[in-house]
Amino acid sequence: MMSNVTDGHEEAAHDLMEHDPSELGELERSVLQLMWQHGTLSAERVREELDRQDRPLKDSTVRTVLRRLEEKGYVKHVLENRTFLYSPAEPAPMVAGRAVKRILEWFCDGSVEQLLVGMVDSAVLDRNELQRLAERIAQAQSHTRVNAGEKGKGEMA
């Protein structure tokens, strides 16, 4: 088995864009959650963690799931003392962002506004979360204005 660590970051990034997070199976998502919680894990440690969650699996099953996650670009591995150590290829928010993008495409014609209105109407977002979101948007807008102003100054010089 080849490591996508040595295959180059461009190929791994390309693989991530091709794979839809909504197509991950429940076991694959559980293993990814473990990776995000613990960082780097051996296949044996993944099996032990799943066993603690009352999910006893054979070693071969865990290794198959890890191999598939690596093929899809969600995890990577390094070889240390003849042991494969697996870690997430990207942080959870990045994977979540791609999943949300797919939801936007499928159900909202690409409209973030439609998605947010739906989340408000179905009580996914409460008043406090909406306030924090509004503050983040305001920060992003002011940051964009500051950067645009700096570009304008640089262009005039």
N, C-alpha and C positions, 0 to 999 in steps of 0.2 A: 504494500500500500504506500502510495506516495503522499507526502505531506504537501498541503497547499501553502504551507509556509515557504517552502523552497520553490514553488511554482511561480511566485511573483505576486505582488500585491494587486497589480492591474487585473490579472485573471480572477483573483478572488473577489475583487470589487465588481467585476463584470458578472460573475456567478450570482452575487447577491442581488443584482438588479433583475436577473432573469427569474429568480425564485420568489413566489408570492407567499408571504408569511401565513396567509389564510389557508394555505394548502398543507401546513404542518399538521401532523397527527398529534393526538393528545399526548402520547408518550414522548414524541419529539419535543413538544412544548415543555413538558415536565423536565426533561433533561436540560433543555436550554435554560429554564428557570434556575436549575441547580448551578449551571455554569455562571449565570449572572450573579447568583448569591455567593458562590464560593471562589470564583475566579478560575483557577487551574485545578483540574481533577484528573486522576487516572480513571480508566474504565472500572477498575475494582472499587474505587471510592464512589463513583457514580452508582454502581450496583448497590453498595452499602447504604448510600443516602436514599435510594429508591426503596430499599428494604425497610428503612426507618419510617417511610411513608406508607407502610403496608402494601408495597408493590414488589413482592419478591419476583425477581427475574433471573433467568440464566445468564451467565457471563457472556455467552455467545449472542444473546438477544441485545444486551447492552452494547456490545462492540458493534453489532450491526446498525443500531440506532446512531451511534457516534459516527460510524463510517458514512451513513446516509446524510447526517447533518453536515459533515465535512464536505461531501460531494456537492451539497446544495450551497455551501459557502457560509454556513452559520457558525461552525466551529473550525478551529485549526489545531494542529498539534505540533509538538516538538518531541524529539526522542531524547530521553534522559536515562542513562544506565539501562538501556534496553526496555524502557517503559515509555509508552506513549502518554504524554500529558496533554490533555485537551483544555482549550480555553475558548471563550466566545470570540468570534471574528469581529464583532461590533457590539456596542452597548445596546441594551434593551430599548431605549427610546428611539434609536435609529430603526430598529426592526418594527417597532410600533408605528413609527411614522410611515413606513412603506405600507403597512397593513391599513392604516387610515387612508392613505392615498388610494388604495384599491377600493375601499368603501366609498370614497368620494366619487370615483369613476363609476362604480356600479349603481349607486343609489341617489347621488346628488348632482349628476351631470358636471362633476368637478368643482362644485360650489362649496367652499368652506362655510359660507354663510348659511346655506341650507343645512349643512351638517350641524352647525352650532345651534341653529334654531330648533332642529329636531332634538338635540341633546337637552336644550332648555325645556322644550315642550314635554319631553318624556322624563323630566326630572333627573337626568343624568348629571347635570351641573346644578349645584345649589347656588344661593345668592353669594356666599363667601367665595366659591370657586369662580363665579362670574366676575367678582370684584378683582380677584387676583389676576385673572385673565386680562381684564381691562387695563390693569396696571402694567402688565407685561407688554401689552400692545402699545401703550403710551410710551414706555421705555424704548421699545424697538423703533417707534416713529421718531422719537427725539434723537436716538442714536443715528438713524438714517439721515435726518436733517443735518446733524453735526458733520457726518462724513461727506455729505453732498456739499456742504459749505467749505470744507477743507479742500475738496477736489476743485471747487470753483476758484479758490484762492490760488491753488497751485497752477491752474491753467492760465490765470491772469499774469502770473510772474514771468 
